Amino acid sequence: MDWLARWQNNKIGWHVDAVNRSLIDYFELLELAPGASVFVPLCGKSLDMIYLSEMGYTVIGVELSAIGVKQFFVDNSLPYSVNQINGFVLYESERIKIYCGDYFSLGAEHLSSVSAVYDRASLIALDLDLREKYAQHLAAIIPLDARILLLTLIYPQHQMSGPPFSVSNSEVESLFSSAFQYRQLHCFNDIDNEPKFLRAGVDYVENAAYLLQKGRE
Ligand SMILES: C[S@@+](CC[C@H](N)C(=O)[O-])C[C@H]1O[C@@H](n2cnc3c(N)ncnc32)[C@H](O)[C@@H]1O
């Protein structure tokens, strides 16, 4: 997937002009202390970052596309500064920092303050090989005890090509269970709210949420 071209051509069908319902429903399970930092990998220009910052949390995102990062600050009328830091261009407003660059180049030193991770349309944006790399990298760069709210989709992959890719419950378990405690929060068929899947003739699309906690090295 050429993500930079997607941004260049404004083909960003994953972007939603609303805060994600599962974030609202479950963010308390992240047990965030006041002012805590939340990491949002592959963040795009998600309004979920605005929601978290308006609740007083600090957000640290990473996004490959400078177009996406700039649109995030401009669309939300947030004044921001831009600096070069450790191979990344860091865009920063009062409560939101976005590293513009490759997630896989981010190190533990960038995320030492983080106590939670919010993943919507990040893991499922990647193909199988990259998902394994993504999960291993996440385990390596976030602090011990950090919690993750992970949202995924499960659908018959042969009926539609990704992204978003279908990521089964057993795949989540195999990707994360060696380094994380893991609990599924919900999993239900949401096909009626997924017009793209309906149009493609997909039989079902399950919307799943998980709470993970980094507990074992
Ligand atoms: C499907 S979108 C989801 C964006 C966001 N999570 C949301 O919910 O709107 C995936 C995003 O990941 C970005 N991306 C893909 N690979 C990346 C990488 N290796 N490092 C940083 N960002 C990446 C893409 O540019 C794209 O904006």
The ligand as an SDF file (V2000), in Angstrom:
LIG
                    3D

 27 29  0  0  0  0  0  0  0  0999 V2000
   -5.7750    3.2030    7.7890 C   0  0  0  0  0  0  0  0  0  0  0  0
   -4.9800    4.6680    8.2620 S   0  0  0  0  0  0  0  0  0  0  0  0
   -5.5450    4.8730    9.9270 C   0  0  0  0  0  0  0  0  0  0  0  0
   -5.2480    6.2100   10.5220 C   0  0  0  0  0  0  0  0  0  0  0  0
   -5.8040    6.4280   11.9420 C   0  0  0  0  0  0  0  0  0  0  0  0
   -5.3850    5.4150   12.8660 N   0  0  0  0  0  0  0  0  0  0  0  0
   -7.3010    6.5740   11.9220 C   0  0  0  0  0  0  0  0  0  0  0  0
   -7.9780    5.8560   12.6750 O   0  0  0  0  0  0  0  0  0  0  0  0
   -7.8140    7.4300   11.1780 O   0  0  0  0  0  0  0  0  0  0  0  0
   -3.3140    4.1340    8.4410 C   0  0  0  0  0  0  0  0  0  0  0  0
   -2.3280    5.2870    8.5550 C   0  0  0  0  0  0  0  0  0  0  0  0
   -1.0330    4.7720    8.8620 O   0  0  0  0  0  0  0  0  0  0  0  0
   -0.0670    5.5060    8.1610 C   0  0  0  0  0  0  0  0  0  0  0  0
    1.1010    4.6240    8.0720 N   0  0  0  0  0  0  0  0  0  0  0  0
    1.2030    3.4900    7.3370 C   0  0  0  0  0  0  0  0  0  0  0  0
    2.3880    2.8980    7.5400 N   0  0  0  0  0  0  0  0  0  0  0  0
    3.0520    3.6720    8.4580 C   0  0  0  0  0  0  0  0  0  0  0  0
    4.3290    3.5840    9.0720 C   0  0  0  0  0  0  0  0  0  0  0  0
    5.1800    2.5660    8.8070 N   0  0  0  0  0  0  0  0  0  0  0  0
    4.6920    4.5440    9.9480 N   0  0  0  0  0  0  0  0  0  0  0  0
    3.8330    5.5820   10.2270 C   0  0  0  0  0  0  0  0  0  0  0  0
    2.6180    5.7060    9.6660 N   0  0  0  0  0  0  0  0  0  0  0  0
    2.2300    4.7660    8.7910 C   0  0  0  0  0  0  0  0  0  0  0  0
   -0.7330    5.8560    6.8480 C   0  0  0  0  0  0  0  0  0  0  0  0
   -0.1550    6.9790    6.2040 O   0  0  0  0  0  0  0  0  0  0  0  0
   -2.1730    6.1180    7.2950 C   0  0  0  0  0  0  0  0  0  0  0  0
   -2.3790    7.4680    7.6000 O   0  0  0  0  0  0  0  0  0  0  0  0
  1  2  1  0
  2  3  1  0
  2 10  1  0
  3  4  1  0
  4  5  1  0
  5  6  1  0
  5  7  1  0
  7  8  2  0
  7  9  1  0
 10 11  1  0
 11 12  1  0
 11 26  1  0
 12 13  1  0
 13 14  1  0
 13 24  1  0
 14 15  1  0
 14 23  1  0
 15 16  2  0
 16 17  1  0
 17 18  1  0
 17 23  2  0
 18 19  1  0
 18 20  2  0
 20 21  1  0
 21 22  2  0
 22 23  1  0
 24 25  1  0
 24 26  1  0
 26 27  1  0
M  CHG  2   2   1   9  -1
M  END
$$$$
